[in-house]
Structures are given as structure tokens and as C-alpha cells.
Amino acid sequence: MEYNVINEYVGKRLDIYVLDILSKTRKITRSYIKKLIDEGNIRVNNCIVKSGYCLKQYDKLEINIPEDKLSNIQPENIPLDIVYEDDDIIIVNKEKGMVVHPANGNYNSTLVNSLMYSHKDKLSSINGNIRPGIVHRIDKDTSGILVIAKNDNAHKNLSLQFKEHSINRKYIALVKGILKEDITINLPIGRSTKDRKKMAVTYKNSKNAITHIHVLKTYYNSNVTLVEATLETGRTHQIRVHMSYINHPLVGDKVYGKGDSKFKVEGQMLHAKYLGFKHPRTNNYIEFDSNLPKYFLDVLTILDKKEES
């Protein structure tokens, strides 16, 4: 679809304009529009811009909405490890290999498919039918703690906490190479100009990203290091991109590293272990912790034995 900017929209934000014209024919959210823009599906004068781009006279917009196979998401009876639940939130310990919500190429067996079976009509509606209740994501091959919103008020409150970076998030990762001391990585992240499916450290169309790395254990005989990564910001693939950039990619990461057949793991060794935030209703600080999954512990056991030999 192509649109030419007319006088009444000159000076308006791109995302506001797109929301205005598309909402006339379909149910659509501003967050979904931002996603389309970030992924290059909405361009201005054939260029990728930010959501807040200020429209100019005679700007030409190209809008490509991916084929909507997501409008009829089916509930599926998939067991979930629910750590905690009340009237406002659900805390899920997601297993490795599960996609959080349906997207191109992954329409079934997601966390959302499961939630729609067990909590139908009990999830926030802010993100529509595609991502009901989903406030944030972790990657398919990342395991660990997620918070789900059961109503719109909880969703808005949690989203604001994420936006303000006041939520405490800690991950456990196994990375290649030996790290001898704690480090803080402060490098901006944006979509790669070479591969739109990947993120990268870049100063073009990027956002600030800060990751604090704490060394837990070094495995000299295997040339890997176990670390705890604390996110000060929450960019897509942040830990994976930052660690790869400093030449310590995550073990098993085929996208930002080279994978690791010797450990026989599929996907990056990354676990969202800790999540702390203010409860959206009571405003009391609460926190949740999850144990490392069995596959991760099995690899650490092998590494420990190799160190002792």
C-alpha cells in the first residue's frame, strides 16, 4: 500500500499517521505499528525511519503488512510451569524451545496458544489477538521467567516499568572464552543493516543498551565462562549481541556465534533467572527466581568434571 502525505498530516508522527489511516479498516495497535516500522515494513521515501519521524509534505509512504495468518490463533492444551498467579499477573517459567507468541513461521505451540487454552478471556487485550497478555518476550531458545498481564491496567503499569527500566532482570549465560573480571557493556543496539533479521551494535537508528556482566565461574579447560548478566535496558537480543560484539558469544548461539556441536545444545545457553518489579495493583516490590533447566545443569556438570581432571 502506498500513501502520499497531505497537508493535514504534515508535522505529525509517522506512527500516529499510520494508526489513523489503518484503524479505519482494521483493528490495530500502536505497538504493532512500531513493530512494522522497526522491521522495515513501513518506509518513508523508500527509507527506514523511526516511529517518531516527523512527516513532511509530499512524503511517500510504503506500508507492507505481512500476511495475516495470525488472526485465528488456536488455543492449545500445552502445560506451562506457572510459578505464581493472582488476579493481575501470571509468572511463567518458560522452557527452552517455546516461542512466546505466534509470528511468521511460528503459528502453533507458542506460549500464547497455551495461555489462550488455560486463560481465555482472562488476559489483557492491549496487544490484541496476536499477543494477549504479553508484556515482554524472551527468545525461543532462552528459558526462564516471564510476567503475563491478566488485565489492561496491569499491562499498562508493567509496560511503564519496563519503559522506565525499573524492572530488575538477571540472566545466567555460558559464553565462549575466558572472562576474568566483571564488565559493563554500554553500546547502542539497532537492526543490522546487513541482515534485517538480526540486531547489531550500531550508531545508526539505534537505542542505548547497557549490560552488566558478573563472572560466576571460569572453565579454563573448556575455554568458557559462566556469567550473570543484568539488564539496565531491554533491547532485542541485547545480551547475545553485546557478548558477540566483545568476542564472547553465547555457547550454542547460531545467529550471533557459530553454535557449539561439542556441547550438543540447540540454541544459546541463556536463562532468565530473576525478575523483580512492583506489583501493578499493590505497588509492593516482588521478585521471582527460577532454577537452571536440566540441560544447562548437565553441561555445567560436564564442565566441572573436565576442570577436575
LUMTORLUM-965875 format. One line per 8 residues: number of its first residue (from 0); their letters; for each residue z negated, x, y negated of N, C-alpha, C. Coordinates in Angstrom, 3 decimals. Layout:
NUM = a = Z X Y Z X Y Z X Y  ...
// end
This chain:
0 = meynvine = 0.000 0.838 1.192 0.000 0.000 0.000 0.000 0.873 -1.241  0.786 0.472 -2.228 0.872 1.232 -3.463 0.523 0.336 -4.651  -0.204 0.916 -5.608 -0.606 0.182 -6.797 -0.418 1.076 -8.017  -0.034 0.465 -9.125 0.059 1.177 -10.393 -1.046 0.669 -11.310  -1.775 1.586 -11.903 -2.907 1.227 -12.755 -2.410 0.561 -14.040  -2.970 -0.608 -14.330 -2.605 -1.312 -15.558 -3.742 -1.189 -16.573  -3.475 -1.645 -17.779 -4.370 -1.381 -18.912 -5.834 -1.714 -18.657  -6.095 -2.869 -18.041 -7.485 -3.307 -17.923 -8.329 -2.388 -17.024
8 = yvgkrldi = -7.684 -1.564 -16.210 -8.425 -0.680 -15.311 -8.453 0.775 -15.787  -7.775 1.092 -16.854 -7.792 2.460 -17.378 -9.223 2.813 -17.788  -9.695 3.960 -17.305 -11.056 4.395 -17.598 -12.083 3.953 -16.575  -11.674 3.082 -15.638 -12.577 2.621 -14.583 -12.656 3.657 -13.453  -13.732 3.593 -12.668 -13.864 4.452 -11.498 -12.878 4.015 -10.417  -12.391 4.992 -9.664 -11.449 4.700 -8.592 -12.044 3.745 -7.567  -13.296 4.017 -7.098 -13.870 3.185 -6.042 -14.101 1.748 -6.507  -14.450 1.566 -7.783 -14.646 0.223 -8.320 -13.320 -0.536 -8.352
16 = yvldilsk = -12.263 0.161 -8.764 -10.937 -0.452 -8.823 -10.472 -0.896 -7.432  -10.620 0.008 -6.463 -10.173 -0.308 -5.095 -10.984 -1.468 -4.525  -12.289 -1.460 -4.772 -13.126 -2.568 -4.303 -12.655 -3.888 -4.898  -12.308 -3.861 -6.173 -11.875 -5.079 -6.861 -10.583 -5.640 -6.263  -9.626 -4.764 -6.014 -8.329 -5.271 -5.536 -8.344 -5.615 -4.046  -9.123 -4.872 -3.252 -9.124 -5.135 -1.810 -10.039 -6.287 -1.424  -11.105 -6.495 -2.191 -12.061 -7.550 -1.830 -11.469 -8.942 -2.007  -10.316 -9.020 -2.632 -9.654 -10.312 -2.810 -9.046 -10.820 -1.505
24 = trkitrsy = -8.793 -9.888 -0.585 -8.126 -10.286 0.665 -8.919 -9.946 1.918  -10.020 -9.191 1.785 -10.793 -8.812 2.969 -12.227 -8.518 2.588  -13.106 -8.556 3.588 -14.490 -8.180 3.375 -14.581 -6.662 3.483  -15.020 -6.038 2.401 -15.029 -4.576 2.368 -16.194 -4.098 1.519  -16.762 -2.949 1.874 -17.910 -2.418 1.144 -17.520 -1.166 0.372  -18.324 -0.851 -0.629 -18.067 0.333 -1.438 -18.237 1.604 -0.612  -19.174 1.578 0.329 -19.383 2.761 1.175 -18.165 3.019 2.058  -17.518 1.923 2.537 -16.321 2.096 3.349 -15.174 2.638 2.506
32 = ikklideg = -15.079 2.183 1.264 -14.053 2.696 0.361 -14.264 4.186 0.111  -15.517 4.573 -0.086 -15.813 6.003 -0.284 -15.372 6.817 0.926  -15.599 6.262 2.117 -15.192 6.945 3.338 -13.668 7.110 3.371  -12.946 6.059 2.986 -11.483 6.135 2.949 -11.021 7.215 1.971  -11.681 7.279 0.816 -11.326 8.281 -0.190 -11.615 9.679 0.318  -12.818 9.873 0.894 -13.224 11.196 1.390 -12.292 11.696 2.486  -11.758 10.773 3.277 -10.896 11.162 4.387 -9.424 11.233 3.991  -9.147 11.063 2.689 -7.781 11.217 2.199 -6.894 10.015 2.408
40 = nirvnnci = -7.499 8.863 2.753 -6.705 7.655 2.958 -6.398 6.915 1.657  -7.085 7.301 0.602 -6.784 6.765 -0.723 -6.489 7.955 -1.636  -5.282 7.980 -2.197 -4.855 9.100 -3.032 -4.393 8.593 -4.392  -4.521 9.459 -5.390 -4.037 9.161 -6.732 -2.958 10.181 -7.073  -1.773 9.684 -7.340 -0.630 10.562 -7.639 -0.431 11.595 -6.527  -0.632 11.100 -5.285 -0.479 11.910 -4.070 -1.497 13.039 -3.967  -2.598 12.928 -4.697 -3.655 13.948 -4.652 -4.959 13.323 -4.162  -5.761 14.106 -3.449 -7.077 13.668 -3.013 -8.056 13.860 -4.171
48 = vksgyclk = -8.757 12.811 -4.528 -9.723 12.870 -5.628 -11.060 12.326 -5.136  -12.062 12.330 -6.023 -13.376 11.819 -5.679 -13.488 10.331 -6.016  -14.516 9.693 -5.458 -14.727 8.262 -5.678 -14.887 7.937 -7.156  -15.495 8.867 -7.903 -15.773 8.629 -9.311 -14.633 8.998 -10.240  -13.458 9.303 -9.673 -12.297 9.652 -10.503 -12.040 8.547 -11.527  -11.809 8.954 -12.803 -11.566 8.005 -13.894 -10.068 7.713 -13.993  -9.703 6.474 -13.784 -8.289 6.104 -13.741 -7.606 6.233 -15.107  -6.342 6.659 -15.052 -5.544 6.839 -16.266 -4.315 5.928 -16.213
56 = qydklein = -3.761 5.681 -17.392 -2.561 4.851 -17.484 -1.432 5.443 -16.637  -0.784 4.602 -15.856 0.354 4.966 -15.009 -0.032 5.758 -13.760  -1.341 5.880 -13.490 -1.731 6.477 -12.213 -1.151 5.646 -11.072  -0.690 6.327 -10.034 -0.131 5.649 -8.871 -1.079 5.832 -7.693  -1.554 4.733 -7.134 -2.489 4.774 -6.015 -1.774 4.485 -4.705  -2.136 5.251 -3.696 -1.659 5.000 -2.338 -2.877 4.716 -1.477  -2.911 3.556 -0.857 -4.046 3.158 -0.030 -3.585 2.937 1.397  -4.184 3.701 2.308 -3.870 3.568 3.724 -5.142 3.184 4.462
64 = ipedklsn = -5.188 1.969 4.954 -6.340 1.523 5.727 -5.991 1.642 7.204  -6.698 2.513 7.943 -6.399 2.702 9.364 -6.403 1.375 10.116  -5.622 1.320 11.147 -5.512 0.094 11.946 -6.884 -0.438 12.315  -7.111 -1.674 12.005 -8.434 -2.262 12.170 -8.650 -2.763 13.595  -9.004 -1.821 14.462 -9.364 -2.197 15.821 -10.873 -2.445 15.925  -11.543 -2.315 14.762 -12.993 -2.368 14.780 -13.550 -3.729 14.409  -12.661 -4.672 14.118 -13.129 -5.964 13.634 -13.784 -6.804 14.723  -13.557 -6.454 15.971 -14.110 -7.236 17.068 -14.895 -6.336 18.020
72 = iqpenipl = -15.976 -5.778 17.496 -16.804 -4.869 18.285 -17.603 -5.670 19.310  -17.522 -5.234 20.555 -18.168 -5.967 21.635 -19.577 -5.434 21.923  -20.561 -6.326 22.064 -21.898 -5.902 22.492 -21.834 -5.335 23.910  -22.596 -4.286 24.164 -22.630 -3.691 25.499 -24.073 -3.419 25.902  -24.372 -3.719 27.134 -25.728 -3.528 27.651 -25.935 -2.062 28.035  -26.169 -1.244 27.013 -26.392 0.192 27.216 -27.840 0.498 26.856  -28.627 1.012 27.783 -30.046 1.307 27.497 -30.185 2.335 26.372  -31.163 2.122 25.505 -31.472 3.052 24.431 -32.917 3.517 24.547
80 = divyeddd = -33.171 4.735 24.115 -34.538 5.257 24.055 -35.101 4.907 22.681  -35.755 3.749 22.598 -36.339 3.301 21.328 -37.763 3.839 21.222  -37.969 4.708 20.238 -39.250 5.378 20.048 -40.246 4.477 19.331  -39.715 3.669 18.383 -40.583 2.809 17.571 -39.746 1.656 17.020  -40.403 0.496 16.824 -39.707 -0.635 16.224 -40.699 -1.572 15.560  -40.327 -2.087 14.370 -41.097 -3.139 13.728 -40.109 -4.124 13.090  -40.547 -4.902 12.123 -39.672 -5.914 11.533 -38.589 -5.326 10.629  -38.712 -4.055 10.283 -37.802 -3.454 9.312 -36.947 -2.314 9.854
88 = iiivnkek = -37.458 -1.567 10.806 -36.754 -0.368 11.272 -36.813 -0.237 12.793  -35.848 0.509 13.300 -35.827 0.920 14.706 -35.636 2.433 14.711  -36.453 3.124 15.468 -36.291 4.576 15.627 -35.741 4.836 17.022  -34.551 5.418 17.065 -33.870 5.663 18.339 -33.771 7.158 18.587  -34.031 7.559 19.814 -33.804 8.936 20.252 -32.445 8.950 20.966  -31.393 9.277 20.216 -30.024 9.196 20.755 -29.752 10.330 21.737  -29.085 9.983 22.824 -28.748 11.003 23.805 -27.471 11.737 23.404  -27.318 12.937 23.869 -26.114 13.731 23.651 -24.927 13.019 24.286
96 = gmvvhpan = -23.798 12.992 23.568 -22.593 12.383 24.099 -22.333 10.969 23.614  -23.322 10.359 22.957 -23.146 8.994 22.448 -22.702 9.025 20.990  -21.625 8.310 20.686 -21.162 8.162 19.311 -22.022 7.109 18.619  -22.339 7.316 17.338 -23.236 6.404 16.638 -22.571 5.056 16.378  -21.357 5.042 15.843 -20.699 3.763 15.566 -19.213 3.849 15.886  -18.577 2.725 16.173 -17.148 2.734 16.504 -16.305 3.306 15.373  -15.278 4.042 15.747 -14.313 4.616 14.809 -13.041 4.856 15.598  -12.014 5.321 14.925 -10.752 5.575 15.610 -10.962 6.481 16.819
104 = gnynstlv = -10.563 6.002 17.982 -10.698 6.790 19.200 -11.978 6.516 19.965  -12.951 5.875 19.313 -14.215 5.543 19.972 -14.606 4.114 19.607  -14.188 3.174 20.448 -14.435 1.771 20.152 -15.532 1.169 21.024  -15.871 1.870 22.089 -16.843 1.341 23.046 -17.937 2.361 23.331  -19.007 1.873 23.955 -20.111 2.716 24.428 -20.807 3.480 23.310  -20.797 2.922 22.093 -21.470 3.569 20.974 -22.874 2.995 20.803  -23.641 3.638 19.945 -24.976 3.147 19.625 -24.902 1.739 19.040  -23.906 1.485 18.199 -23.740 0.164 17.600 -23.425 -0.891 18.658
112 = nslmyshk = -22.563 -0.565 19.623 -22.278 -1.505 20.706 -23.565 -1.916 21.417  -24.432 -0.940 21.640 -25.703 -1.215 22.303 -26.630 -2.051 21.426  -26.713 -1.699 20.139 -27.582 -2.439 19.219 -27.128 -3.886 19.066  -25.816 -4.099 19.111 -25.304 -5.466 18.972 -25.657 -6.321 20.192  -25.911 -5.686 21.304 -26.345 -6.410 22.503 -27.841 -6.716 22.432  -28.624 -5.718 22.044 -30.085 -5.877 22.078 -30.668 -6.440 20.784  -29.945 -6.278 19.656 -30.491 -6.705 18.370 -29.475 -7.491 17.543  -28.658 -8.287 18.185 -27.646 -9.057 17.466 -28.312 -9.954 16.420
120 = dklssing = -27.753 -9.962 15.212 -28.266 -10.750 14.087 -29.641 -10.278 13.614  -30.049 -9.083 14.044 -31.330 -8.517 13.601 -31.129 -7.145 12.974  -29.933 -6.925 12.402 -29.596 -5.641 11.789 -29.113 -5.873 10.364  -29.268 -4.899 9.510 -28.802 -5.042 8.130 -27.292 -5.244 8.110  -26.816 -5.933 7.093 -25.400 -6.272 7.008 -24.650 -5.441 5.970  -25.324 -4.492 5.349 -24.733 -3.752 4.235 -23.441 -3.043 4.618  -23.392 -2.482 5.801 -22.183 -1.773 6.237 -21.252 -2.647 7.070  -21.443 -3.950 7.018 -20.530 -4.867 7.678 -20.596 -4.815 9.194
128 = nirpgivh = -19.519 -5.291 9.837 -19.491 -5.385 11.298 -19.310 -4.047 11.983  -18.778 -3.080 11.262 -18.486 -1.793 11.884 -19.746 -0.964 12.093  -20.661 -1.001 11.118 -21.857 -0.164 11.204 -23.118 -0.958 10.863  -23.387 -2.055 11.532 -24.590 -2.833 11.221 -25.864 -2.023 11.472  -26.700 -1.944 10.448 -27.975 -1.239 10.588 -27.912 0.257 10.430  -26.714 0.822 10.398 -26.584 2.287 10.390 -26.787 2.830 8.981  -27.851 3.594 8.803 -28.184 4.198 7.515 -27.641 5.623 7.437  -27.695 6.326 8.557 -27.198 7.705 8.624 -26.692 7.970 10.030
136 = ridkdtsg = -26.045 9.119 10.218 -25.462 9.434 11.518 -25.873 10.827 11.970  -25.776 11.053 13.251 -25.731 12.407 13.791 -24.513 12.465 14.709  -23.988 13.652 14.920 -22.742 13.807 15.658 -22.877 13.351 17.111  -21.739 13.072 17.712 -21.690 12.632 19.109 -22.481 13.571 20.018  -22.262 14.867 19.901 -22.907 15.819 20.806 -24.220 16.365 20.271  -24.732 15.758 19.200 -26.069 16.078 18.716 -27.015 14.993 19.212  -28.098 15.386 19.819 -29.086 14.419 20.299 -30.204 14.292 19.270  -31.042 13.254 19.451 -32.242 13.184 18.638 -32.461 11.916 17.843
144 = ilviaknd = -33.359 12.013 16.854 -33.937 10.879 16.140 -33.017 10.309 15.063  -32.892 8.975 15.079 -32.166 8.215 14.066 -33.009 7.021 13.637  -32.903 6.639 12.357 -33.552 5.406 11.898 -32.488 4.342 11.662  -32.748 3.131 12.149 -31.847 1.986 12.005 -32.540 0.939 11.139  -31.792 0.326 10.215 -32.362 -0.706 9.342 -32.123 -2.093 9.926  -33.176 -2.911 9.962 -33.053 -4.253 10.524 -32.774 -5.318 9.467  -32.874 -4.949 8.199 -32.562 -5.898 7.127 -32.038 -5.134 5.923  -31.441 -5.853 4.991 -30.785 -5.205 3.854 -31.769 -4.506 2.928
152 = nahknlsl = -32.963 -5.065 2.739 -33.948 -4.411 1.873 -34.363 -3.056 2.432  -34.593 -3.011 3.737 -34.946 -1.741 4.376 -33.795 -0.752 4.257  -32.572 -1.246 4.440 -31.385 -0.388 4.366 -31.262 0.237 2.977  -31.398 -0.577 1.936 -31.276 -0.076 0.569 -32.358 0.955 0.267  -33.568 0.688 0.703 -34.681 1.610 0.468 -34.458 2.947 1.157  -34.057 2.904 2.425 -33.824 4.134 3.180 -32.630 4.907 2.626  -31.577 4.181 2.246 -30.398 4.840 1.675 -30.759 5.597 0.409  -31.627 5.011 -0.400 -32.062 5.677 -1.627 -32.853 6.934 -1.305
160 = qfkehsin = -33.699 6.881 -0.275 -34.462 8.070 0.119 -33.536 9.183 0.599  -32.499 8.814 1.338 -31.522 9.814 1.762 -30.786 10.386 0.556  -30.409 9.526 -0.383 -29.681 9.970 -1.566 -30.524 10.921 -2.402  -31.813 10.652 -2.475 -32.716 11.495 -3.261 -33.194 12.714 -2.484  -32.764 12.851 -1.229 -33.134 13.978 -0.357 -34.651 14.085 -0.157  -35.316 12.925 -0.131 -36.771 12.927 0.049 -37.172 12.746 1.506  -36.195 12.505 2.374 -36.473 12.355 3.803 -36.532 13.728 4.463  -37.544 13.948 5.273 -37.702 15.231 5.958 -36.983 15.205 7.297
168 = rkyialvk = -36.055 16.148 7.479 -35.281 16.232 8.714 -35.280 17.658 9.230  -35.663 17.813 10.484 -35.664 19.134 11.098 -34.914 19.077 12.430  -34.087 20.072 12.652 -33.270 20.163 13.858 -33.604 21.450 14.608  -33.411 21.421 15.909 -33.501 22.628 16.735 -32.095 22.985 17.184  -31.726 24.247 17.024 -30.372 24.689 17.387 -30.429 26.037 18.080  -29.480 26.243 18.982 -29.295 27.547 19.596 -28.012 28.121 19.019  -28.120 29.290 18.382 -26.967 29.863 17.688 -26.602 31.220 18.281  -25.360 31.595 18.106 -24.890 32.884 18.595 -25.399 34.021 17.706
176 = gilkedit = -25.625 35.166 18.325 -26.054 36.337 17.577 -27.562 36.364 17.373  -28.045 37.461 16.849 -29.476 37.662 16.649 -29.825 37.521 15.170  -30.674 36.542 14.887 -31.239 36.380 13.543 -32.665 36.906 13.583  -32.971 37.859 12.732 -34.282 38.494 12.776 -35.263 37.916 11.765  -34.763 37.182 10.771 -35.661 36.643 9.760 -35.161 35.288 9.253  -36.067 34.557 8.645 -35.715 33.251 8.098 -34.757 33.413 6.920  -33.863 32.447 6.759 -32.905 32.487 5.660 -32.710 31.084 5.092  -32.259 31.015 3.854 -31.829 29.760 3.249 -30.354 29.887 2.887
184 = inlpigrs = -29.570 28.931 3.347 -28.127 28.936 3.077 -27.845 27.895 2.005  -27.379 28.342 0.866 -27.080 27.460 -0.263 -25.608 27.607 -0.609  -24.773 26.845 0.090 -23.325 26.929 -0.081 -22.731 25.528 -0.050  -21.847 25.201 -0.982 -21.281 23.845 -1.058 -20.369 23.534 0.127  -20.337 22.273 0.509 -19.516 21.824 1.644 -18.603 20.690 1.208  -17.351 20.776 1.630 -16.375 19.720 1.373 -15.391 19.665 2.528  -14.464 18.763 2.457 -13.473 18.654 3.528 -12.539 19.846 3.493  -12.239 20.384 4.659 -11.358 21.551 4.757 -9.962 21.222 4.259
192 = tkdrkkma = -9.397 22.130 3.487 -8.025 21.939 3.009 -7.009 22.294 4.083  -7.448 22.976 5.137 -6.557 23.375 6.226 -6.545 22.361 7.365  -7.671 21.667 7.547 -7.782 20.679 8.622 -8.659 19.549 8.124  -8.064 18.396 7.840 -8.795 17.294 7.237 -9.858 16.697 8.157  -9.825 17.052 9.435 -10.838 16.555 10.361 -12.097 17.402 10.330  -12.034 18.545 9.651 -13.157 19.468 9.620 -13.738 19.569 8.218  -14.997 19.987 8.160 -15.641 20.315 6.904 -15.651 21.836 6.761  -15.905 22.310 5.543 -15.868 23.748 5.310 -16.713 24.103 4.090
200 = vtyknskn = -17.132 25.359 4.026 -17.740 25.872 2.801 -16.612 26.061 1.800  -16.681 25.342 0.703 -15.615 25.380 -0.293 -16.175 24.982 -1.652  -15.532 25.466 -2.696 -15.950 25.101 -4.050 -15.009 24.060 -4.658  -14.094 23.523 -3.834 -13.137 22.538 -4.293 -13.493 21.171 -3.707  -13.706 20.188 -4.564 -14.060 18.829 -4.122 -15.205 18.847 -3.114  -16.262 19.565 -3.461 -17.387 19.737 -2.533 -18.694 19.284 -3.169  -19.736 19.279 -2.358 -21.085 18.947 -2.827 -22.038 20.056 -2.413  -23.098 20.230 -3.211 -24.066 21.275 -2.877 -24.708 20.976 -1.529
208 = aithihvl = -24.998 22.022 -0.795 -25.590 21.874 0.537 -26.577 23.012 0.766  -27.799 22.656 1.156 -28.849 23.662 1.349 -29.494 23.462 2.711  -29.500 24.522 3.500 -30.110 24.504 4.833 -31.116 25.645 4.940  -32.337 25.324 5.345 -33.370 26.337 5.549 -33.469 26.643 7.041  -33.308 27.909 7.395 -33.317 28.332 8.798 -34.588 29.127 9.105  -35.325 28.650 10.100 -36.546 29.334 10.551 -36.331 29.827 11.984  -36.504 31.111 12.201 -36.301 31.701 13.525 -37.469 31.357 14.435  -37.164 30.750 15.589 -38.188 30.405 16.573 -38.292 31.453 17.672
216 = ktyynsnv = -37.136 31.915 18.173 -37.165 32.920 19.240 -35.814 33.606 19.344  -35.840 34.901 19.527 -34.604 35.663 19.718 -34.458 36.041 21.191  -33.232 35.895 21.686 -32.923 36.236 23.073 -31.938 37.409 23.056  -32.495 38.599 23.009 -31.662 39.799 22.842 -30.715 40.012 24.020  -31.169 39.746 25.236 -30.328 39.979 26.410 -29.125 39.039 26.475  -29.236 37.905 25.811 -28.145 36.928 25.803 -27.450 36.845 24.451  -27.980 37.561 23.477 -27.407 37.603 22.130 -27.330 36.217 21.489  -28.420 35.471 21.581 -28.514 34.166 20.924 -29.906 34.028 20.310
224 = tlveatle = -30.041 33.068 19.381 -31.306 32.846 18.691 -31.602 31.354 18.625  -32.852 30.995 18.914 -33.307 29.621 18.787 -33.877 29.445 17.383  -33.374 28.441 16.644 -33.813 28.264 15.263 -34.205 26.811 14.994  -34.995 26.650 13.941 -35.291 25.334 13.399 -34.584 25.236 12.061  -33.765 24.205 11.881 -33.004 24.025 10.644 -33.546 22.811 9.892  -33.974 23.037 8.670 -34.463 21.953 7.822 -33.426 21.647 6.757  -33.031 20.378 6.667 -32.009 19.982 5.707 -32.638 19.604 4.372  -32.201 20.277 3.323 -32.592 19.865 1.974 -31.578 18.859 1.434
232 = tgrthqir = -30.352 18.952 1.938 -29.308 17.981 1.646 -28.783 17.467 2.988  -27.871 16.517 2.954 -27.384 15.959 4.215 -25.887 15.779 4.222  -25.152 16.870 4.256 -23.698 16.794 4.270 -23.181 16.706 5.701  -21.979 16.170 5.868 -21.375 16.053 7.192 -21.254 17.423 7.851  -21.772 17.536 9.076 -21.703 18.768 9.876 -22.382 19.955 9.173  -23.359 19.668 8.321 -23.930 20.719 7.466 -24.422 21.942 8.229  -25.262 21.742 9.228 -25.822 22.882 9.966 -24.720 23.645 10.684  -23.811 22.921 11.297 -22.721 23.550 12.055 -21.822 24.374 11.138
240 = vhmsyinh = -21.499 23.823 9.969 -20.626 24.531 9.018 -21.326 25.750 8.444  -22.571 25.598 8.021 -23.304 26.710 7.433 -23.490 27.859 8.418  -23.887 27.538 9.641 -24.141 28.592 10.620 -22.843 29.295 11.019  -21.764 28.545 11.123 -20.472 29.161 11.434 -20.032 30.093 10.306  -20.276 29.674 9.081 -19.838 30.465 7.923 -20.536 31.827 7.873  -21.796 31.880 8.316 -22.523 33.165 8.302 -22.395 33.885 9.644  -21.394 33.456 10.424 -21.074 34.106 11.712 -22.160 33.940 12.769  -22.852 32.816 12.718 -23.813 32.460 13.761 -23.562 31.013 14.198
248 = plvgdkvy = -22.361 30.722 14.705 -22.054 29.334 15.092 -22.958 28.849 16.207  -23.099 27.544 16.312 -23.941 26.976 17.352 -23.320 27.184 18.723  -24.153 27.482 19.679 -23.703 27.624 21.065 -23.078 26.296 21.511  -21.887 26.373 22.073 -21.206 25.186 22.584 -20.338 24.461 21.583  -20.348 24.893 20.327 -19.587 24.196 19.286 -18.118 24.599 19.348  -17.272 23.680 19.816 -15.845 23.963 19.965 -15.076 23.766 18.660  -15.676 23.078 17.702 -14.997 22.802 16.436 -15.208 23.934 15.441  -16.435 24.388 15.307 -16.753 25.438 14.335 -17.070 26.776 14.999
256 = gkgdskfk = -16.962 26.815 16.306 -17.124 28.055 17.051 -16.062 28.094 18.133  -16.349 28.751 19.225 -15.372 28.839 20.306 -15.888 28.218 21.601  -16.953 27.439 21.479 -17.516 26.882 22.702 -18.224 27.971 23.495  -18.800 27.622 24.637 -19.512 28.604 25.445 -19.532 28.198 26.906  -18.550 28.626 27.652 -18.469 28.250 29.057 -19.600 28.862 29.876  -20.129 30.008 29.435 -21.166 30.671 30.231 -22.468 29.864 30.280  -22.682 28.982 29.277 -23.879 28.148 29.288 -23.607 26.785 29.914  -22.346 26.498 30.177 -21.942 25.248 30.830 -22.472 24.018 30.097
264 = vegqmlha = -22.320 24.010 28.762 -22.699 22.840 27.972 -21.472 22.314 27.235  -21.419 21.003 27.075 -20.329 20.372 26.340 -20.810 20.046 24.937  -20.188 20.646 23.945 -20.585 20.370 22.575 -21.752 21.217 22.121  -22.000 21.191 20.810 -23.002 22.046 20.189 -24.420 21.778 20.680  -25.208 22.825 20.775 -26.612 22.708 21.151 -27.421 22.478 19.875  -27.584 21.196 19.560 -28.259 20.795 18.324 -29.028 19.502 18.588  -30.305 19.510 18.214 -31.166 18.355 18.480 -31.917 17.966 17.215  -31.772 16.700 16.795 -32.505 16.185 15.637 -33.924 15.859 16.074
272 = kylgfkhp = -34.809 16.808 15.902 -36.141 16.714 16.492 -37.132 15.918 15.656  -37.019 16.007 14.332 -38.080 15.471 13.476 -37.491 14.664 12.331  -38.108 13.502 12.048 -37.680 12.667 10.933 -38.916 12.064 10.272  -39.053 12.296 8.969 -40.193 11.763 8.226 -39.728 11.096 6.939  -40.312 9.927 6.626 -39.894 9.192 5.432 -40.960 8.156 5.073  -40.798 7.513 3.916 -41.700 6.448 3.507 -41.204 5.123 4.085  -42.100 4.407 4.711 -41.708 3.122 5.300 -41.178 2.205 4.203  -40.018 1.575 4.421 -39.386 0.775 3.360 -40.194 -0.427 2.893
280 = rtnnyief = -41.145 -0.891 3.697 -41.957 -2.048 3.277 -43.334 -1.616 2.749  -44.011 -0.736 3.473 -45.377 -0.363 3.101 -45.439 0.828 2.143  -44.365 1.608 2.098 -44.296 2.827 1.290 -45.203 3.926 1.840  -45.792 3.715 3.019 -46.593 4.751 3.661 -45.681 5.768 4.338  -46.069 7.034 4.270 -45.263 8.076 4.913 -45.457 8.013 6.427  -44.348 8.005 7.156 -44.400 8.011 8.612 -43.458 9.092 9.135  -43.737 9.573 10.310 -42.890 10.620 10.881 -42.764 10.441 12.383  -41.626 10.917 12.893 -41.327 10.773 14.312 -40.799 12.094 14.848
288 = dsnlpkyf = -41.148 12.379 16.099 -40.774 13.630 16.737 -40.206 13.314 18.113  -39.271 14.116 18.580 -38.719 13.899 19.919 -38.604 15.234 20.648  -38.835 15.189 21.944 -38.750 16.398 22.757 -37.303 16.832 22.953  -37.112 18.098 23.201 -35.776 18.591 23.510 -35.283 17.939 24.802  -33.996 17.580 24.873 -33.456 16.973 26.096 -33.412 17.983 27.245  -33.301 17.464 28.453 -33.360 18.299 29.647 -32.305 19.404 29.644  -31.065 19.088 29.255 -30.011 20.109 29.292 -30.370 21.288 28.398  -30.993 20.991 27.258 -31.374 22.036 26.303 -32.493 22.896 26.903
296 = ldvltild = -33.482 22.231 27.495 -34.597 22.951 28.115 -34.122 23.814 29.284  -33.139 23.307 30.037 -32.606 24.070 31.175 -31.965 25.376 30.703  -31.221 25.303 29.597 -30.596 26.510 29.056 -31.668 27.492 28.587  -32.712 26.991 27.915 -33.784 27.871 27.440 -34.523 28.530 28.612  -34.670 27.794 29.711 -35.316 28.365 30.901 -34.497 29.533 31.443  -33.192 29.372 31.492 -32.300 30.445 31.948 -32.416 31.654 31.030  -32.448 31.394 29.708 -32.543 32.472 28.733 -33.877 33.217 28.861  -34.954 32.461 29.062 -36.277 33.073 29.220 -36.320 33.997 30.435
304 = kkees = -35.736 33.528 31.544 -35.713 34.359 32.771 -34.909 35.625 32.563  -33.829 35.512 31.801 -32.987 36.692 31.543 -33.716 37.693 30.676  -34.568 37.203 29.775 -35.329 38.106 28.924 -36.400 38.858 29.735  -36.918 38.189 30.757 -37.974 38.780 31.562 -37.440 39.784 32.582  -36.173 39.682 32.899 -35.609 40.539 33.945 -35.340 41.950 33.434
// end
